[in-house]
Amino acid sequence: MNTASVSTTQLSVSERVKAVAAALVIGVALIYTTGFAASSNVHNAAHDTRHGLAFPCH
């Protein structure tokens, strides 16, 4: 019988806040740039993805 041990590291609160803030900034930047992209292909791909995820966009 083999057993695997998994070690987990605890992140401090400040590290978690930094990770969440970075994810939010990147996410907002991606949504903003694709939503207002001049290329209709990029905008339509983002638009279709939002519809596919049942996210209301209009």
Residue frames as a rotation matrix with the C-alpha (Angstrom) as fourth column:
MET 1
0.585 0.811 0.000 0.00
0.811 -0.585 0.000 0.00
0.000 0.000 -1.000 0.00
ASN 2
-0.564 -0.751 0.345 1.40
0.756 -0.637 -0.152 3.36
0.334 0.175 0.926 -1.02
THR 3
0.540 0.675 -0.503 0.47
0.792 -0.610 0.030 6.58
-0.286 -0.415 -0.864 0.68
ALA 4
-0.203 -0.550 0.810 1.25
0.716 -0.648 -0.261 10.02
0.668 0.527 0.525 -0.61
SER 5
0.075 0.185 -0.980 1.73
0.852 -0.523 -0.033 12.93
-0.519 -0.832 -0.197 1.70
VAL 6
0.167 0.072 0.983 0.92
0.711 -0.700 -0.070 16.40
0.683 0.711 -0.168 0.52
SER 7
-0.407 -0.325 -0.853 2.42
0.833 -0.515 -0.202 19.39
-0.374 -0.793 0.481 2.22
THR 8
0.446 0.597 0.667 0.51
0.751 -0.655 0.085 22.62
0.487 0.463 -0.740 2.08
THR 9
-0.730 -0.663 -0.166 1.90
0.664 -0.631 -0.401 26.02
0.161 -0.403 0.901 2.76
GLN 10
0.328 0.821 -0.467 -0.14
0.888 -0.437 -0.145 28.65
-0.323 -0.367 -0.872 4.50
LEU 11
-0.323 -0.354 0.877 -0.16
0.665 -0.745 -0.056 32.04
0.674 0.565 0.476 2.81
SER 12
-0.747 0.063 -0.662 -0.31
0.516 -0.572 -0.638 35.10
-0.419 -0.818 0.394 4.95
VAL 13
0.297 0.944 -0.142 -3.29
0.671 -0.312 -0.673 37.40
-0.680 0.104 -0.726 4.64
SER 14
0.231 -0.255 -0.939 -1.25
-0.409 -0.901 0.145 40.07
-0.883 0.351 -0.312 2.89
GLU 15
-0.839 -0.544 0.018 -0.05
-0.240 0.399 0.885 37.56
-0.489 0.738 -0.465 0.28
ARG 16
-0.429 0.769 0.474 -3.62
0.823 0.549 -0.147 36.44
-0.374 0.327 -0.868 -0.37
VAL 17
0.473 0.593 -0.652 -4.77
0.297 -0.804 -0.516 40.05
-0.830 0.050 -0.556 -0.70
LYS 18
-0.252 -0.660 -0.708 -1.96
-0.571 -0.489 0.659 40.74
-0.781 0.570 -0.254 -3.17
ALA 19
-0.912 -0.080 0.403 -2.89
0.214 0.745 0.631 37.66
-0.351 0.662 -0.662 -5.22
VAL 20
0.006 0.990 0.142 -6.58
0.867 0.066 -0.494 38.62
-0.499 0.126 -0.858 -5.30
ALA 21
0.401 0.100 -0.911 -5.75
-0.095 -0.984 -0.149 42.21
-0.911 0.146 -0.385 -6.23
ALA 22
-0.631 -0.698 -0.339 -3.47
-0.456 -0.020 0.890 41.06
-0.628 0.716 -0.305 -9.05
ALA 23
-0.730 0.426 0.535 -6.12
0.616 0.749 0.244 38.68
-0.297 0.508 -0.809 -10.38
LEU 24
0.326 0.896 -0.302 -8.74
0.658 -0.444 -0.609 41.43
-0.679 0.000 -0.734 -10.31
VAL 25
0.107 -0.362 -0.926 -6.50
-0.421 -0.860 0.287 43.91
-0.901 0.359 -0.245 -12.12
ILE 26
-0.886 -0.464 0.015 -5.61
-0.206 0.422 0.883 41.38
-0.416 0.779 -0.469 -14.82
GLY 27
-0.474 0.783 0.403 -9.23
0.799 0.575 -0.178 40.28
-0.370 0.238 -0.898 -15.19
VAL 28
0.451 0.635 -0.628 -10.56
0.324 -0.772 -0.548 43.82
-0.832 0.044 -0.553 -15.49
ALA 29
-0.242 -0.626 -0.741 -7.83
-0.557 -0.536 0.635 44.68
-0.794 0.567 -0.219 -17.99
LEU 30
-0.931 -0.090 0.355 -8.69
0.189 0.712 0.676 41.65
-0.314 0.696 -0.646 -20.13
ILE 31
-0.064 0.985 0.159 -12.42
0.895 0.127 -0.428 42.37
-0.442 0.115 -0.890 -20.08
TYR 32
0.383 0.187 -0.904 -11.88
0.018 -0.981 -0.195 46.07
-0.923 0.058 -0.379 -20.78
THR 33
-0.494 -0.676 -0.547 -9.48
-0.526 -0.269 0.807 45.55
-0.693 0.686 -0.223 -23.67
THR 34
-0.904 0.190 0.384 -11.53
0.394 0.718 0.574 42.84
-0.167 0.670 -0.724 -25.36
GLY 35
0.018 0.988 -0.154 -14.81
0.812 -0.104 -0.574 44.64
-0.583 -0.114 -0.804 -24.78
PHE 36
0.673 0.199 -0.712 -13.58
-0.072 -0.941 -0.331 47.85
-0.736 0.274 -0.619 -26.38
ALA 37
-0.347 -0.854 0.387 -11.24
0.338 0.271 0.901 46.33
-0.875 0.444 0.195 -28.94
ALA 38
-0.194 0.210 -0.958 -11.27
-0.739 -0.674 0.002 47.94
-0.646 0.708 0.286 -32.37
SER 39
-0.878 -0.156 -0.452 -11.09
-0.430 0.672 0.603 44.57
0.209 0.724 -0.657 -34.08
SER 40
0.073 0.994 0.077 -14.58
-0.974 0.054 0.220 43.21
0.215 -0.091 0.972 -34.52
ASN 41
0.178 -0.056 -0.982 -13.26
-0.153 0.985 -0.084 39.63
0.972 0.165 0.167 -34.39
VAL 42
-0.809 -0.516 -0.283 -11.80
0.215 0.188 -0.958 40.08
0.547 -0.836 -0.041 -30.90
HIS 43
-0.707 0.604 0.369 -14.92
-0.705 -0.554 -0.443 41.86
-0.063 -0.573 0.817 -29.68
ASN 44
0.234 0.847 -0.477 -17.23
-0.847 0.419 0.328 39.22
0.477 0.327 0.816 -31.15
ALA 45
-0.179 -0.369 -0.912 -15.18
0.112 0.914 -0.391 36.38
0.977 -0.172 -0.122 -29.65
ALA 46
-0.987 -0.161 0.021 -15.41
0.010 -0.188 -0.982 37.98
0.162 -0.969 0.187 -26.20
HIS 47
-0.402 0.912 0.088 -19.11
-0.916 -0.401 -0.030 38.65
0.008 -0.092 0.996 -26.76
ASP 48
0.252 0.476 -0.843 -19.80
-0.524 0.799 0.295 35.03
0.814 0.367 0.450 -27.73
THR 49
-0.579 -0.530 -0.620 -17.80
0.261 0.600 -0.756 33.79
0.772 -0.600 -0.209 -24.75
ARG 50
-0.895 0.309 0.323 -19.87
-0.440 -0.483 -0.757 35.91
-0.078 -0.819 0.568 -22.38
HIS 51
0.079 0.967 -0.241 -23.05
-0.972 0.128 0.196 34.47
0.221 0.219 0.950 -23.88
GLY 52
0.058 -0.125 -0.990 -21.63
-0.195 0.972 -0.134 30.95
0.979 0.201 0.032 -23.66
LEU 53
-0.818 -0.404 -0.410 -20.97
0.331 0.253 -0.909 31.44
0.471 -0.879 -0.073 -19.94
ALA 54
0.152 0.977 -0.147 -24.51
0.842 -0.051 0.537 32.83
0.518 -0.205 -0.830 -19.41
PHE 55
-0.473 -0.372 -0.799 -23.02
0.717 -0.689 -0.104 36.19
-0.511 -0.622 0.593 -18.44
PRO 56
0.609 0.770 0.191 -25.34
0.741 -0.466 -0.483 39.07
-0.283 0.436 -0.854 -19.32
CYS 57
-0.503 -0.863 -0.049 -23.57
0.755 -0.466 0.462 41.57
-0.421 0.196 0.886 -21.51
HIS 58
-0.958 0.239 0.161 -26.42
-0.128 -0.853 0.506 43.69
0.258 0.464 0.847 -22.83
